[in-house]
Amino acid sequence: MQRCTFVVLLVLAAMPSGLFAQEQDVESARYEAAITWVNLVVVEGEFEKAAAQAHEAVAAQMTAATLEGAWAQLGPQLGELKSLEPKEQRIEQGLNLVVLTGVFDAGTFDVQVYMGDDHAVAGFFVRPPS
């Protein structure tokens, strides 16, 4: 058993050191893209710009008018966005789910952004923290 463990450790040690760094860069880029997109909708009210970044699968439904209408209903309930920080990422339904911790006047919520590998947004939800 010790020999097997040693072989696994040797293989891990032989992996390119940049591989882990690349994965972190991809995750960081996803967080940045999600935070930028959420700020377009929640803080800046730039619904046209946000809709232009919609994933092709939902582009017909995620229009500027739809985003504006949804935020007009939800925004007053949440209040001003105070901060937005990375929380976690995972794959769900073939998309990257980026979860951010959003602190609003009304409290702390999970801000979930579904996006493709190209950072096109396929979904946006604000939920109580999990």
Beta strands, then each sheet from edge to edge (+ up, - down):
strand 1: 81-92
strand 2: 95-104
strand 3: 107-115
strand 4: 121-127
sheet 1: 1+ 2- 3+ 4-
end
